[in-house]
């Protein structure tokens, strides 16, 4: 699978069935070439008009399955790392 194919897949949290969004970027280890995390945009600010405040950084170990249409992850959003945009 190519990295660009991840952009077309929705990320779904199996804990609550919530759709987190689509992958916008990945974090990988330059030495090994392994994916370390998926980066998914957080919730929009006001009615989707003013962008986003944060991006979720979902560790690759939390990825349960990558299917044709979706990526299933098992995360507690309160414990997931994030960065301000």
Secondary structure, DSSP 8 states (H G I E B T S, - for coil): --HHHHTTSEEEETTT--EEEEEEEEEE-TTT--EEEEEEE--BSSTTSS-BSEEEEEEGGGEEEE-SSEEEE---GGGSEEEE-
